[in-house]
């Protein structure tokens, strides 16, 4: 592991030593109590066997993980979706090149995307936009070895419980035979394939849509699109249903909203960083306007407010599905805005409210 700081030399006088014994700081004692990475990895192998994963799979997957990967820990501390301001992230991602490539790929795969959209009830443009944001429309899906990345993060104490569970899920995927160990690559965080599924999401939502007997989210467009649709599965949202509407919020209005409108609750940080939903009539009364300065439509459709430093958005029921996919407003807003550009239009106008989402299978 990367060292956490320079070594310190402590000089103690004989008199001080005689007065009181030198005790080791509690944090140093705790660090010494941790097993070495090799010891920890042996314990992982033992638990994997107990979980029913074959010895052959364990040996193939874990024998080439000699030590944690420093680059993975560095990336874990500097995630763009949470470090960059909202507007900066959106501007960096929504480039002319990405949009041009996205329209080409959307047209190339439109028939498959429309078929998946019909089967899973998710707009084709949203499926394609997630594909684009996660993999640049199939051009890149990560080069980090998934098992080594997950082992690194599972050994690191910051989120050890979560990543240890994902490590066992990844071993299970290998044991199932869906992907070869050498092809199981993805992001620094262990997200896999073109949809960038964590192993638990793969086990729950990956789909063999092309019928070849494997859930191939690495190379099969049919499996990739269907797996994204299955993750976002809804009750059949109308293709013109609103996800996001950009609005204008003046400083006095923002102050009034901060004082009078409650925030949402939940485990997702992004959901806590948005208002409770109000009707568009109520937002109009508070002084929120469209980006053109006009009044909002006179409708009872409900939306929450998400604000950056210079841009604000009203987000509707379906937007929560994107936060379930990635709990970051920068990510979710980029997906929606990209999706609208793939469809060749400006931000979507407000449509009748969709029905409540049904629970995932």
C-alpha positions as CSV (number, residue, x, y, z in Angstrom):
1,X,0.0,0.0,0.0
2,X,1.1,3.6,-0.5
3,X,2.7,5.0,2.6
4,X,0.5,7.5,4.5
5,X,3.2,9.9,5.6
6,X,6.9,10.4,6.4
7,X,8.5,8.6,9.3
8,X,8.9,10.5,12.5
9,X,11.9,10.3,14.9
10,X,10.9,10.8,18.6
11,X,13.7,11.9,21.0
12,X,13.0,11.2,24.6
13,X,15.2,12.3,27.5
14,X,16.3,9.8,30.2
15,X,14.4,11.8,32.8
16,X,11.1,11.6,30.9
17,X,11.6,7.9,30.3
18,X,12.1,7.4,34.0
19,X,8.9,9.3,34.9
20,X,6.5,7.4,32.6
21,X,6.6,4.6,30.1
22,X,6.3,5.5,26.5
23,X,3.0,4.1,25.1
24,X,2.2,3.6,21.5
25,X,-0.6,5.8,20.0
26,X,-3.9,4.0,19.7
27,X,-4.0,4.4,15.9
28,X,-0.6,2.9,15.6
29,X,-1.6,-0.1,17.6
30,X,-4.7,-0.6,15.5
31,X,-2.6,-0.4,12.3
32,X,-0.2,-3.1,13.7
33,X,-3.2,-5.3,14.6
34,X,-4.3,-5.5,10.9
35,X,-3.2,-8.5,9.0
36,X,-0.8,-8.2,6.1
37,X,-2.3,-8.3,2.6
38,X,-1.1,-11.9,2.1
39,X,-2.7,-13.0,5.4
40,X,-5.9,-11.1,4.5
41,X,-6.0,-12.7,1.1
42,X,-5.7,-16.2,2.5
43,X,-8.7,-15.5,4.7
44,X,-10.6,-14.4,1.6
45,X,-9.7,-17.7,-0.1
46,X,-10.9,-19.7,2.9
47,X,-14.2,-17.8,3.0
48,X,-14.7,-18.1,-0.8
49,X,-14.4,-21.9,-0.5
50,X,-16.9,-21.9,2.3
51,X,-19.3,-19.9,0.1
52,X,-19.2,-22.7,-2.5
53,X,-16.8,-21.1,-5.0
54,X,-14.6,-23.8,-6.6
55,X,-10.9,-24.0,-5.6
56,X,-9.9,-23.8,-9.3
57,X,-11.7,-20.5,-9.7
58,X,-10.2,-19.1,-6.5
59,X,-6.7,-20.1,-7.6
60,X,-7.1,-18.6,-11.1
61,X,-8.6,-15.3,-9.8
62,X,-6.5,-14.6,-6.7
63,X,-3.1,-16.1,-7.4
64,X,-2.0,-13.0,-9.5
65,X,-3.0,-10.4,-6.8
66,X,0.3,-10.0,-4.9
67,X,-0.4,-6.6,-3.4
68,X,-3.0,-3.8,-3.5
69,X,-3.0,-1.4,-6.5
70,X,-2.0,2.1,-5.4
71,X,-3.7,3.7,-8.5
72,X,-7.0,2.3,-7.4
73,X,-6.8,3.9,-4.0
74,X,-5.8,7.2,-5.6
75,X,-8.8,7.1,-7.9
76,X,-11.1,6.2,-5.0
77,X,-10.2,9.5,-3.3
78,X,-10.8,11.7,-6.3
79,X,-14.1,10.7,-8.1
80,X,-15.0,13.2,-10.7
81,X,-18.8,13.0,-10.1
82,X,-18.3,14.2,-6.5
83,X,-15.1,16.3,-6.7
84,X,-15.9,18.5,-9.8
85,X,-18.7,21.1,-9.7
86,X,-21.9,20.1,-11.4
87,X,-21.6,22.4,-14.3
88,X,-17.9,21.6,-14.9
89,X,-18.6,17.8,-15.0
90,X,-21.5,18.3,-17.5
91,X,-19.5,20.6,-19.8
92,X,-16.5,18.2,-19.8
93,X,-18.6,15.2,-20.7
94,X,-21.1,16.7,-23.1
95,X,-18.6,17.4,-25.9
96,X,-19.4,17.9,-29.5
97,X,-17.4,14.8,-30.3
98,X,-19.4,12.6,-27.8
99,X,-22.7,13.9,-29.1
100,X,-21.7,13.3,-32.8
101,X,-20.5,9.8,-32.1
102,X,-23.6,9.2,-30.0
103,X,-25.9,10.1,-32.8
104,X,-24.0,7.8,-35.2
105,X,-24.2,4.9,-32.7
106,X,-27.8,5.5,-31.8
107,X,-28.7,5.3,-35.5
108,X,-26.6,2.2,-36.0
109,X,-28.3,0.3,-33.1
110,X,-31.7,2.0,-33.2
111,X,-33.7,-1.1,-34.0
112,X,-32.2,-3.1,-31.1
113,X,-32.5,-0.1,-28.8
114,X,-36.2,0.3,-29.7
115,X,-36.9,-3.4,-29.2
116,X,-35.2,-3.3,-25.7
117,X,-37.1,-0.1,-24.9
118,X,-40.4,-1.8,-25.7
119,X,-39.5,-4.9,-23.6
120,X,-38.3,-3.0,-20.6
121,X,-40.3,0.2,-20.7
122,X,-37.3,2.6,-20.7
123,X,-36.7,5.2,-23.4
124,X,-34.2,4.1,-26.0
125,X,-32.4,7.5,-25.7
126,X,-31.8,7.0,-21.9
127,X,-30.4,3.5,-22.4
128,X,-28.1,4.8,-25.2
129,X,-27.0,7.8,-23.1
130,X,-26.0,5.6,-20.1
131,X,-24.1,3.4,-22.6
132,X,-22.4,6.5,-23.9
133,X,-21.5,8.0,-20.5
134,X,-20.2,4.7,-19.2
135,X,-18.2,3.5,-22.2
136,X,-18.1,6.2,-24.9
137,X,-20.6,4.1,-26.8
138,X,-18.6,0.9,-26.6
139,X,-15.2,2.4,-27.2
140,X,-13.9,2.0,-23.7
141,X,-15.1,0.0,-20.7
142,X,-12.0,0.0,-18.4
143,X,-8.7,-1.8,-18.3
144,X,-8.3,-2.6,-14.6
145,X,-8.4,-6.2,-13.6
146,X,-11.7,-6.5,-11.7
147,X,-10.5,-9.0,-9.0
148,X,-7.3,-7.0,-8.2
149,X,-9.3,-3.7,-8.0
150,X,-11.9,-5.2,-5.7
151,X,-9.3,-6.9,-3.5
152,X,-7.5,-3.6,-3.1
153,X,-10.6,-1.7,-2.0
154,X,-11.8,-4.6,0.2
155,X,-8.5,-4.6,2.0
156,X,-8.6,-0.8,2.4
157,X,-10.6,-0.1,5.7
158,X,-12.6,2.9,4.3
159,X,-15.3,0.8,2.6
160,X,-14.1,-2.7,3.3
161,X,-17.4,-4.4,4.0
162,X,-19.0,-3.2,0.7
163,X,-16.1,-4.2,-1.5
164,X,-15.4,-7.5,0.2
165,X,-19.0,-8.5,-0.7
166,X,-18.5,-7.3,-4.3
167,X,-15.2,-9.4,-4.4
168,X,-17.1,-12.5,-3.6
169,X,-19.8,-11.6,-6.1
170,X,-17.1,-11.3,-8.8
171,X,-15.7,-14.7,-7.9
172,X,-19.2,-16.1,-8.2
173,X,-19.5,-14.6,-11.7
174,X,-16.3,-16.3,-12.7
175,X,-17.4,-19.6,-11.2
176,X,-20.6,-19.4,-13.2
177,X,-18.7,-19.2,-16.4
178,X,-20.2,-16.0,-17.8
179,X,-16.8,-14.4,-18.4
180,X,-13.1,-15.6,-18.4
181,X,-10.9,-14.3,-15.7
182,X,-8.5,-12.6,-18.2
183,X,-11.5,-10.7,-19.8
184,X,-13.0,-9.5,-16.5
185,X,-11.8,-6.0,-16.6
186,X,-13.4,-2.6,-15.9
187,X,-13.0,0.5,-13.8
188,X,-10.8,1.2,-10.8
189,X,-13.8,0.6,-8.6
190,X,-14.6,-2.9,-9.9
191,X,-17.4,-1.8,-12.2
192,X,-17.6,-4.1,-15.2
193,X,-18.3,-4.1,-18.9
194,X,-19.9,-1.4,-21.0
195,X,-22.8,-0.7,-18.6
196,X,-20.2,-0.5,-15.7
197,X,-22.1,-2.9,-13.4
198,X,-20.8,-3.7,-10.0
199,X,-20.7,-7.5,-9.6
200,X,-23.9,-7.5,-7.4
201,X,-25.7,-5.5,-10.1
202,X,-24.5,-8.0,-12.7
203,X,-25.9,-10.9,-10.7
204,X,-29.2,-9.2,-10.3
205,X,-29.8,-7.5,-13.6
206,X,-27.5,-8.7,-16.4
207,X,-29.5,-10.3,-19.2
208,X,-28.7,-12.8,-22.0
209,X,-30.8,-11.0,-24.6
210,X,-29.1,-12.4,-27.6
211,X,-29.7,-16.0,-26.4
212,X,-26.2,-17.3,-26.6
213,X,-26.2,-18.7,-23.1
214,X,-23.9,-15.9,-21.6
215,X,-24.8,-12.6,-20.1
216,X,-22.1,-10.7,-22.0
217,X,-22.1,-7.0,-21.0
218,X,-18.5,-6.7,-22.4
219,X,-19.1,-7.2,-26.1
220,X,-22.8,-8.0,-26.9
221,X,-24.8,-4.9,-27.8
222,X,-28.1,-6.8,-27.2
223,X,-27.0,-8.0,-23.7
224,X,-25.6,-4.5,-22.9
225,X,-28.8,-2.6,-23.8
226,X,-31.1,-5.1,-22.2
227,X,-29.1,-5.2,-19.0
228,X,-29.3,-1.4,-18.7
229,X,-33.0,-1.5,-19.4
230,X,-33.5,-4.3,-16.8
231,X,-31.7,-2.2,-14.2
232,X,-33.9,0.8,-14.9
233,X,-37.0,-1.2,-15.5
234,X,-40.2,0.9,-15.1
235,X,-43.9,0.5,-15.7
236,X,-43.6,1.5,-19.4
237,X,-42.8,5.2,-19.3
238,X,-44.1,7.2,-22.3
239,X,-41.3,8.1,-24.7
240,X,-41.9,11.8,-24.2
241,X,-42.2,11.7,-20.4
242,X,-40.2,14.4,-18.6
243,X,-37.0,13.5,-16.7
244,X,-35.4,17.0,-16.3
245,X,-36.4,20.6,-17.0
246,X,-33.8,23.3,-16.7
247,X,-35.1,26.4,-14.8
248,X,-34.0,29.8,-13.7
249,X,-33.7,30.4,-9.9
250,X,-32.7,33.9,-8.8
251,X,-30.7,34.4,-5.6
252,X,-33.7,35.7,-3.6
253,X,-35.8,32.8,-4.8
254,X,-33.0,30.3,-3.9
255,X,-32.8,31.8,-0.4
256,X,-36.6,31.5,0.0
257,X,-36.5,27.8,-1.2
258,X,-33.6,27.0,1.2
259,X,-35.7,28.3,4.1
260,X,-39.1,27.0,3.2
261,X,-38.7,23.8,1.2
262,X,-37.6,20.6,2.9
263,X,-34.8,18.4,1.6
264,X,-35.3,14.8,0.7
265,X,-34.1,11.9,2.9
266,X,-32.4,8.6,2.1
267,X,-29.1,6.8,2.0
268,X,-28.1,8.3,-1.4
269,X,-26.2,11.6,-0.8
270,X,-27.5,13.1,-4.0
271,X,-31.1,12.4,-3.0
272,X,-30.5,14.3,0.2
273,X,-29.0,17.1,-1.8
274,X,-32.3,18.0,-3.6
275,X,-35.6,19.3,-2.4
276,X,-38.7,17.4,-1.6
277,X,-41.0,17.3,-4.6
278,X,-43.5,20.1,-5.2
279,X,-46.0,20.6,-8.0
280,X,-45.0,22.9,-10.9
281,X,-47.7,25.3,-9.7
282,X,-46.0,25.5,-6.3
283,X,-42.5,26.1,-7.9
284,X,-44.1,28.8,-10.0
285,X,-45.5,30.5,-6.9
286,X,-42.1,30.3,-5.3
287,X,-40.6,32.2,-8.2
288,X,-39.0,29.5,-10.3
289,X,-39.1,30.2,-14.0
290,X,-38.2,28.4,-17.2
291,X,-34.7,29.2,-18.6
292,X,-36.5,31.6,-21.1
293,X,-37.9,33.5,-18.2
294,X,-41.5,32.4,-18.9
295,X,-43.8,30.9,-16.3
296,X,-43.8,27.2,-15.8
297,X,-46.7,25.2,-17.2
298,X,-49.8,25.2,-15.1
299,X,-49.7,21.5,-14.0
300,X,-49.8,19.4,-10.9
301,X,-46.9,17.3,-12.0
302,X,-44.4,17.0,-9.1
303,X,-40.7,17.7,-9.3
304,X,-37.7,18.2,-7.0
305,X,-35.1,21.0,-7.5
306,X,-31.4,20.3,-8.1
307,X,-29.1,23.2,-8.1
308,X,-25.4,23.7,-9.0
309,X,-23.5,27.0,-8.8
310,X,-25.0,28.5,-12.0
311,X,-27.6,26.0,-13.3
312,X,-30.8,24.6,-11.7
313,X,-33.1,21.7,-12.8
314,X,-36.5,20.4,-11.9
315,X,-36.3,16.6,-11.9
316,X,-39.2,14.3,-12.1
317,X,-40.1,10.8,-10.9
318,X,-38.0,8.8,-13.4
319,X,-34.9,10.7,-12.4
320,X,-34.6,8.6,-9.3
321,X,-33.9,5.6,-11.4
322,X,-30.7,7.3,-12.6
323,X,-29.6,8.1,-9.1
324,X,-30.1,4.4,-8.3
325,X,-27.7,3.7,-11.2
326,X,-25.2,6.2,-10.0
327,X,-25.8,8.4,-6.9
328,X,-24.5,11.7,-8.3
329,X,-26.4,14.6,-9.9
330,X,-23.6,15.3,-12.2
331,X,-23.9,11.8,-13.7
332,X,-27.7,11.7,-13.8
333,X,-28.1,15.1,-15.4
334,X,-25.4,14.3,-18.0
335,X,-27.3,11.1,-19.0
336,X,-30.5,13.0,-19.4
337,X,-29.0,15.9,-21.3
338,X,-27.0,13.5,-23.6
339,X,-30.1,11.4,-24.2
340,X,-32.1,14.4,-25.4
341,X,-29.3,15.4,-27.8
342,X,-29.1,11.8,-29.1
343,X,-32.8,12.1,-30.0
344,X,-32.0,15.4,-31.8
345,X,-33.9,17.7,-29.7
346,X,-33.8,20.4,-27.0
347,X,-34.6,19.5,-23.3
348,X,-37.9,17.6,-23.1
349,X,-41.1,19.5,-22.4
350,X,-43.2,18.4,-19.5
351,X,-45.5,15.5,-20.3
352,X,-48.2,13.8,-18.2
353,X,-46.7,12.3,-15.1
354,X,-45.7,8.6,-15.4
355,X,-47.1,6.0,-13.1
356,X,-45.1,5.0,-10.0
357,X,-42.2,2.7,-10.7
358,X,-42.8,-1.0,-10.0
359,X,-40.3,-2.8,-7.7
360,X,-37.4,-4.5,-9.5
361,X,-37.6,-8.3,-9.8
